[in-house]
């Protein structure tokens, strides 16, 4: 499959018209902010996390992953799908710029087992400037289970968030480590990047047998009182800290779960496929 279904309306390119901005805001259930200030950024990030799932289903459905603004918007807004960091933060950056925020793309390397750093361009995050001069802020809607609110990039003390206690610490060569509850999450390179810079990282995550995205299925969404995650046929719901797991049976039950919990209308059940060579 080379494109999303032709019935899905394309979002205007380049950038966002007022109508397209309204469509994106409707997608995340958020009113148009009066100012591009810190309060608006906080609300936009939270609403995005509550509305657009973190998912890698395109890899296993053999759908394209094209790092072009219009294509990202077609998927997130037009097709009402989710994605992972390059897609979610790539699309979110377009929305924020259309609302008057200053946005810079940043690349990061994710800490894995044993504190080992992943590949360059392992993750995309956003540096955001607001009209009230309160930032710069680190905004991120593409890391899965992470901070609900933007983090102050220049703050070196603890920053409390519903997802835990975060801290941004100096690292080598001017980089910054983002730490959650004492555990390093990713190492941020503060130099500005452009969307095409992330193509190699996206290709690696989509094709490498070493990428966790090629080896597993994930679809996860923040909820008002916890989180819901579908990993293959295992549905995990967390409500007020209480975790419940349920194994789904038939394909119809799996497709219904995607529809009910994530708003995803799929025509077939995604299955883990072998990574491309």
Number of C-alpha atoms within 10 A of each C-alpha: 8 8 13 16 9 7 8 14 13 17 23 15 13 10 16 22 13 11 11 20 21 15 16 25 19 13 17 20 14 18 13 15 15 8 15 20 18 21 14 20 23 16 17 26 21 20 20 24 26 19 20 25 29 26 25 22 25 17 23 20 16 13 13 14 20 16 18 16 21 18 21 26 28 21 23 21 25 20 18 20 24 27 25 24 22 28 26 28 23 24 25 26 24 21 22 22 17 17 19 15 21 17 22 18 22 22 25 24 20 23 19 12 8 6 12 10 16 17 15 15 22 22 24 27 25 26 22 24 23 21 13 11 9 11 19 20 22 21 25 27 33 27 19 19 14 18 23 22 23 26 23 19 19 12 14 12 12 14 16 15 15 9 14 14 15 23 22 23 18 13 13 8 7 10 15 19 22 24 18 21 13 11 13 18 21 23 26 23 21 18 11 12 16 11 14 11 14 20 15 14 17 22 12 19 20 23 17 16 15 11 14 11 22 22 16 16 21 20 23 24 23 24 15 8 10 15 18 20 23 24 14 18 21 15 20 16 21 16 13 10 10 8 12 11 12 11 12 16 10 10 13 11 13 22 19 16 19 18 13 11 18 25 16 19 15 15 7 11 17 21 14 15 14 12 18 10 6
